[in-house]
Amino acid sequence: MTNKKWAVKRLTINLASQEAQTLDNYCNTTGRPATDVIRELIRKLGANI
């Protein structure tokens, strides 16, 4: 079994208070971390290009 190393890029984003609250609410409801939610949304963007 081989270990895949991820190339990591740290990203800082600024969210309006309501956007941050929406993300927090979604994460609390689903039990998913914000990082996973944001990664999924970015992957969906790539599929639409």
PDB file of N, CA, C and O in Angstrom, chain B, residues numbered from 101:
ATOM      1  N   MET B 101       0.850  -1.180   0.000  1.00  0.00           N
ATOM      2  CA  MET B 101       0.000   0.000   0.000  1.00  0.00           C
ATOM      3  C   MET B 101       0.894   1.240   0.000  1.00  0.00           C
ATOM      4  O   MET B 101       1.855   1.326   0.764  1.00  0.00           O
ATOM      5  N   THR B 102       0.571   2.168  -0.842  1.00  0.00           N
ATOM      6  CA  THR B 102       1.360   3.399  -0.908  1.00  0.00           C
ATOM      7  C   THR B 102       0.604   4.529  -0.229  1.00  0.00           C
ATOM      8  O   THR B 102      -0.625   4.580  -0.249  1.00  0.00           O
ATOM      9  N   ASN B 103       1.348   5.409   0.356  1.00  0.00           N
ATOM     10  CA  ASN B 103       0.754   6.592   0.979  1.00  0.00           C
ATOM     11  C   ASN B 103       0.785   7.736  -0.012  1.00  0.00           C
ATOM     12  O   ASN B 103       1.835   8.071  -0.559  1.00  0.00           O
ATOM     13  N   LYS B 104      -0.360   8.327  -0.236  1.00  0.00           N
ATOM     14  CA  LYS B 104      -0.422   9.491  -1.119  1.00  0.00           C
ATOM     15  C   LYS B 104      -0.178  10.729  -0.275  1.00  0.00           C
ATOM     16  O   LYS B 104      -0.803  10.916   0.769  1.00  0.00           O
ATOM     17  N   LYS B 105       0.718  11.557  -0.727  1.00  0.00           N
ATOM     18  CA  LYS B 105       0.964  12.817  -0.040  1.00  0.00           C
ATOM     19  C   LYS B 105       0.178  13.907  -0.751  1.00  0.00           C
ATOM     20  O   LYS B 105       0.251  14.053  -1.972  1.00  0.00           O
ATOM     21  N   TRP B 106      -0.553  14.646   0.012  1.00  0.00           N
ATOM     22  CA  TRP B 106      -1.359  15.729  -0.533  1.00  0.00           C
ATOM     23  C   TRP B 106      -0.519  16.992  -0.601  1.00  0.00           C
ATOM     24  O   TRP B 106       0.174  17.355   0.350  1.00  0.00           O
ATOM     25  N   ALA B 107      -0.595  17.639  -1.730  1.00  0.00           N
ATOM     26  CA  ALA B 107      -0.011  18.973  -1.826  1.00  0.00           C
ATOM     27  C   ALA B 107      -1.019  19.910  -1.164  1.00  0.00           C
ATOM     28  O   ALA B 107      -2.174  19.980  -1.585  1.00  0.00           O
ATOM     29  N   VAL B 108      -0.596  20.607  -0.159  1.00  0.00           N
ATOM     30  CA  VAL B 108      -1.519  21.422   0.621  1.00  0.00           C
ATOM     31  C   VAL B 108      -1.267  22.897   0.363  1.00  0.00           C
ATOM     32  O   VAL B 108      -0.128  23.365   0.369  1.00  0.00           O
ATOM     33  N   LYS B 109      -2.344  23.610   0.140  1.00  0.00           N
ATOM     34  CA  LYS B 109      -2.274  25.065   0.033  1.00  0.00           C
ATOM     35  C   LYS B 109      -3.262  25.625   1.043  1.00  0.00           C
ATOM     36  O   LYS B 109      -4.452  25.312   1.004  1.00  0.00           O
ATOM     37  N   ARG B 110      -2.773  26.433   1.922  1.00  0.00           N
ATOM     38  CA  ARG B 110      -3.640  27.056   2.923  1.00  0.00           C
ATOM     39  C   ARG B 110      -4.322  28.260   2.286  1.00  0.00           C
ATOM     40  O   ARG B 110      -3.688  29.056   1.592  1.00  0.00           O
ATOM     41  N   LEU B 111      -5.612  28.379   2.530  1.00  0.00           N
ATOM     42  CA  LEU B 111      -6.407  29.445   1.947  1.00  0.00           C
ATOM     43  C   LEU B 111      -7.151  30.166   3.066  1.00  0.00           C
ATOM     44  O   LEU B 111      -7.807  29.535   3.895  1.00  0.00           O
ATOM     45  N   THR B 112      -7.048  31.458   3.081  1.00  0.00           N
ATOM     46  CA  THR B 112      -7.787  32.271   4.047  1.00  0.00           C
ATOM     47  C   THR B 112      -8.855  33.035   3.288  1.00  0.00           C
ATOM     48  O   THR B 112      -8.569  33.697   2.290  1.00  0.00           O
ATOM     49  N   ILE B 113     -10.091  32.941   3.768  1.00  0.00           N
ATOM     50  CA  ILE B 113     -11.178  33.662   3.106  1.00  0.00           C
ATOM     51  C   ILE B 113     -11.866  34.583   4.111  1.00  0.00           C
ATOM     52  O   ILE B 113     -11.895  34.307   5.310  1.00  0.00           O
ATOM     53  N   ASN B 114     -12.403  35.653   3.611  1.00  0.00           N
ATOM     54  CA  ASN B 114     -13.192  36.581   4.422  1.00  0.00           C
ATOM     55  C   ASN B 114     -14.661  36.354   4.097  1.00  0.00           C
ATOM     56  O   ASN B 114     -15.066  36.398   2.935  1.00  0.00           O
ATOM     57  N   LEU B 115     -15.445  36.114   5.125  1.00  0.00           N
ATOM     58  CA  LEU B 115     -16.872  35.902   4.952  1.00  0.00           C
ATOM     59  C   LEU B 115     -17.640  36.981   5.690  1.00  0.00           C
ATOM     60  O   LEU B 115     -17.242  37.427   6.767  1.00  0.00           O
ATOM     61  N   ALA B 116     -18.745  37.392   5.095  1.00  0.00           N
ATOM     62  CA  ALA B 116     -19.665  38.276   5.805  1.00  0.00           C
ATOM     63  C   ALA B 116     -20.241  37.488   6.985  1.00  0.00           C
ATOM     64  O   ALA B 116     -20.257  36.258   6.965  1.00  0.00           O
ATOM     65  N   SER B 117     -20.701  38.186   7.988  1.00  0.00           N
ATOM     66  CA  SER B 117     -21.234  37.521   9.190  1.00  0.00           C
ATOM     67  C   SER B 117     -22.314  36.502   8.847  1.00  0.00           C
ATOM     68  O   SER B 117     -22.335  35.402   9.399  1.00  0.00           O
ATOM     69  N   GLN B 118     -23.209  36.870   7.938  1.00  0.00           N
ATOM     70  CA  GLN B 118     -24.296  35.960   7.567  1.00  0.00           C
ATOM     71  C   GLN B 118     -23.763  34.731   6.837  1.00  0.00           C
ATOM     72  O   GLN B 118     -24.265  33.626   7.040  1.00  0.00           O
ATOM     73  N   GLU B 119     -22.757  34.912   5.994  1.00  0.00           N
ATOM     74  CA  GLU B 119     -22.152  33.772   5.293  1.00  0.00           C
ATOM     75  C   GLU B 119     -21.491  32.818   6.283  1.00  0.00           C
ATOM     76  O   GLU B 119     -21.634  31.601   6.170  1.00  0.00           O
ATOM     77  N   ALA B 120     -20.772  33.370   7.246  1.00  0.00           N
ATOM     78  CA  ALA B 120     -20.122  32.542   8.267  1.00  0.00           C
ATOM     79  C   ALA B 120     -21.165  31.805   9.097  1.00  0.00           C
ATOM     80  O   ALA B 120     -20.981  30.636   9.435  1.00  0.00           O
ATOM     81  N   GLN B 121     -22.254  32.483   9.423  1.00  0.00           N
ATOM     82  CA  GLN B 121     -23.318  31.853  10.201  1.00  0.00           C
ATOM     83  C   GLN B 121     -23.986  30.730   9.410  1.00  0.00           C
ATOM     84  O   GLN B 121     -24.306  29.678   9.964  1.00  0.00           O
ATOM     85  N   THR B 122     -24.194  30.956   8.119  1.00  0.00           N
ATOM     86  CA  THR B 122     -24.778  29.922   7.262  1.00  0.00           C
ATOM     87  C   THR B 122     -23.885  28.690   7.225  1.00  0.00           C
ATOM     88  O   THR B 122     -24.368  27.564   7.337  1.00  0.00           O
ATOM     89  N   LEU B 123     -22.588  28.905   7.067  1.00  0.00           N
ATOM     90  CA  LEU B 123     -21.640  27.789   7.056  1.00  0.00           C
ATOM     91  C   LEU B 123     -21.641  27.073   8.402  1.00  0.00           C
ATOM     92  O   LEU B 123     -21.679  25.843   8.444  1.00  0.00           O
ATOM     93  N   ASP B 124     -21.599  27.820   9.498  1.00  0.00           N
ATOM     94  CA  ASP B 124     -21.624  27.216  10.835  1.00  0.00           C
ATOM     95  C   ASP B 124     -22.897  26.407  11.054  1.00  0.00           C
ATOM     96  O   ASP B 124     -22.843  25.292  11.574  1.00  0.00           O
ATOM     97  N   ASN B 125     -24.035  26.961  10.661  1.00  0.00           N
ATOM     98  CA  ASN B 125     -25.307  26.251  10.819  1.00  0.00           C
ATOM     99  C   ASN B 125     -25.307  24.952  10.026  1.00  0.00           C
ATOM    100  O   ASN B 125     -25.736  23.911  10.524  1.00  0.00           O
ATOM    101  N   TYR B 126     -24.823  25.018   8.788  1.00  0.00           N
ATOM    102  CA  TYR B 126     -24.781  23.824   7.945  1.00  0.00           C
ATOM    103  C   TYR B 126     -23.887  22.760   8.573  1.00  0.00           C
ATOM    104  O   TYR B 126     -24.253  21.586   8.632  1.00  0.00           O
ATOM    105  N   CYS B 127     -22.721  23.178   9.037  1.00  0.00           N
ATOM    106  CA  CYS B 127     -21.776  22.234   9.641  1.00  0.00           C
ATOM    107  C   CYS B 127     -22.343  21.619  10.918  1.00  0.00           C
ATOM    108  O   CYS B 127     -22.179  20.422  11.154  1.00  0.00           O
ATOM    109  N   ASN B 128     -23.002  22.421  11.733  1.00  0.00           N
ATOM    110  CA  ASN B 128     -23.616  21.905  12.958  1.00  0.00           C
ATOM    111  C   ASN B 128     -24.740  20.928  12.651  1.00  0.00           C
ATOM    112  O   ASN B 128     -24.900  19.924  13.345  1.00  0.00           O
ATOM    113  N   THR B 129     -25.516  21.217  11.620  1.00  0.00           N
ATOM    114  CA  THR B 129     -26.634  20.353  11.242  1.00  0.00           C
ATOM    115  C   THR B 129     -26.157  19.023  10.677  1.00  0.00           C
ATOM    116  O   THR B 129     -26.709  17.971  10.997  1.00  0.00           O
ATOM    117  N   THR B 130     -25.132  19.076   9.836  1.00  0.00           N
ATOM    118  CA  THR B 130     -24.660  17.864   9.161  1.00  0.00           C
ATOM    119  C   THR B 130     -23.572  17.132   9.933  1.00  0.00           C
ATOM    120  O   THR B 130     -23.308  15.957   9.675  1.00  0.00           O
ATOM    121  N   GLY B 131     -22.938  17.822  10.880  1.00  0.00           N
ATOM    122  CA  GLY B 131     -21.839  17.210  11.618  1.00  0.00           C
ATOM    123  C   GLY B 131     -20.545  17.158  10.832  1.00  0.00           C
ATOM    124  O   GLY B 131     -19.604  16.466  11.222  1.00  0.00           O
ATOM    125  N   ARG B 132     -20.493  17.877   9.741  1.00  0.00           N
ATOM    126  CA  ARG B 132     -19.295  17.891   8.893  1.00  0.00           C
ATOM    127  C   ARG B 132     -18.451  19.116   9.200  1.00  0.00           C
ATOM    128  O   ARG B 132     -18.990  20.178   9.512  1.00  0.00           O
ATOM    129  N   PRO B 133     -17.123  18.980   9.116  1.00  0.00           N
ATOM    130  CA  PRO B 133     -16.266  20.151   9.307  1.00  0.00           C
ATOM    131  C   PRO B 133     -16.347  21.090   8.108  1.00  0.00           C
ATOM    132  O   PRO B 133     -16.601  20.659   6.983  1.00  0.00           O
ATOM    133  N   ALA B 134     -16.130  22.370   8.363  1.00  0.00           N
ATOM    134  CA  ALA B 134     -16.204  23.380   7.309  1.00  0.00           C
ATOM    135  C   ALA B 134     -15.233  23.072   6.180  1.00  0.00           C
ATOM    136  O   ALA B 134     -15.544  23.306   5.012  1.00  0.00           O
ATOM    137  N   THR B 135     -14.065  22.552   6.517  1.00  0.00           N
ATOM    138  CA  THR B 135     -13.070  22.229   5.488  1.00  0.00           C
ATOM    139  C   THR B 135     -13.638  21.244   4.471  1.00  0.00           C
ATOM    140  O   THR B 135     -13.455  21.420   3.267  1.00  0.00           O
ATOM    141  N   ASP B 136     -14.326  20.209   4.950  1.00  0.00           N
ATOM    142  CA  ASP B 136     -14.906  19.215   4.039  1.00  0.00           C
ATOM    143  C   ASP B 136     -16.002  19.825   3.170  1.00  0.00           C
ATOM    144  O   ASP B 136     -16.087  19.541   1.975  1.00  0.00           O
ATOM    145  N   VAL B 137     -16.830  20.654   3.770  1.00  0.00           N
ATOM    146  CA  VAL B 137     -17.928  21.288   3.030  1.00  0.00           C
ATOM    147  C   VAL B 137     -17.373  22.183   1.931  1.00  0.00           C
ATOM    148  O   VAL B 137     -17.842  22.138   0.793  1.00  0.00           O
ATOM    149  N   ILE B 138     -16.386  22.988   2.266  1.00  0.00           N
ATOM    150  CA  ILE B 138     -15.800  23.908   1.283  1.00  0.00           C
ATOM    151  C   ILE B 138     -15.092  23.139   0.179  1.00  0.00           C
ATOM    152  O   ILE B 138     -15.204  23.503  -0.992  1.00  0.00           O
ATOM    153  N   ARG B 139     -14.363  22.078   0.529  1.00  0.00           N
ATOM    154  CA  ARG B 139     -13.697  21.261  -0.501  1.00  0.00           C
ATOM    155  C   ARG B 139     -14.712  20.663  -1.471  1.00  0.00           C
ATOM    156  O   ARG B 139     -14.493  20.656  -2.682  1.00  0.00           O
ATOM    157  N   GLU B 140     -15.824  20.159  -0.930  1.00  0.00           N
ATOM    158  CA  GLU B 140     -16.856  19.576  -1.790  1.00  0.00           C
ATOM    159  C   GLU B 140     -17.416  20.620  -2.755  1.00  0.00           C
ATOM    160  O   GLU B 140     -17.608  20.334  -3.937  1.00  0.00           O
ATOM    161  N   LEU B 141     -17.675  21.811  -2.264  1.00  0.00           N
ATOM    162  CA  LEU B 141     -18.206  22.870  -3.124  1.00  0.00           C
ATOM    163  C   LEU B 141     -17.207  23.267  -4.204  1.00  0.00           C
ATOM    164  O   LEU B 141     -17.599  23.531  -5.341  1.00  0.00           O
ATOM    165  N   ILE B 142     -15.930  23.312  -3.866  1.00  0.00           N
ATOM    166  CA  ILE B 142     -14.901  23.641  -4.862  1.00  0.00           C
ATOM    167  C   ILE B 142     -14.827  22.554  -5.924  1.00  0.00           C
ATOM    168  O   ILE B 142     -14.692  22.859  -7.109  1.00  0.00           O
ATOM    169  N   ARG B 143     -14.912  21.295  -5.520  1.00  0.00           N
ATOM    170  CA  ARG B 143     -14.894  20.191  -6.497  1.00  0.00           C
ATOM    171  C   ARG B 143     -16.081  20.287  -7.451  1.00  0.00           C
ATOM    172  O   ARG B 143     -15.948  20.011  -8.643  1.00  0.00           O
ATOM    173  N   LYS B 144     -17.237  20.679  -6.928  1.00  0.00           N
ATOM    174  CA  LYS B 144     -18.417  20.841  -7.783  1.00  0.00           C
ATOM    175  C   LYS B 144     -18.208  21.963  -8.793  1.00  0.00           C
ATOM    176  O   LYS B 144     -18.689  21.877  -9.923  1.00  0.00           O
ATOM    177  N   LEU B 145     -17.498  23.009  -8.398  1.00  0.00           N
ATOM    178  CA  LEU B 145     -17.181  24.085  -9.344  1.00  0.00           C
ATOM    179  C   LEU B 145     -16.361  23.548 -10.508  1.00  0.00           C
ATOM    180  O   LEU B 145     -16.621  23.890 -11.662  1.00  0.00           O
ATOM    181  N   GLY B 146     -15.382  22.716 -10.215  1.00  0.00           N
ATOM    182  CA  GLY B 146     -14.528  22.141 -11.248  1.00  0.00           C
ATOM    183  C   GLY B 146     -15.303  21.271 -12.218  1.00  0.00           C
ATOM    184  O   GLY B 146     -14.967  21.213 -13.401  1.00  0.00           O
ATOM    185  N   ALA B 147     -16.339  20.593 -11.734  1.00  0.00           N
ATOM    186  CA  ALA B 147     -17.148  19.724 -12.585  1.00  0.00           C
ATOM    187  C   ALA B 147     -18.012  20.534 -13.547  1.00  0.00           C
ATOM    188  O   ALA B 147     -18.439  20.021 -14.581  1.00  0.00           O
ATOM    189  N   ASN B 148     -18.269  21.785 -13.212  1.00  0.00           N
ATOM    190  CA  ASN B 148     -19.140  22.628 -14.038  1.00  0.00           C
ATOM    191  C   ASN B 148     -18.388  23.436 -15.079  1.00  0.00           C
ATOM    192  O   ASN B 148     -19.002  24.150 -15.872  1.00  0.00           O
ATOM    193  N   ILE B 149     -17.082  23.336 -15.087  1.00  0.00           N
ATOM    194  CA  ILE B 149     -16.286  24.131 -16.038  1.00  0.00           C
ATOM    195  C   ILE B 149     -16.162  23.383 -17.345  1.00  0.00           C
ATOM    196  O   ILE B 149     -15.531  23.875 -18.281  1.00  0.00           O
TER     197      ILE B 149
END
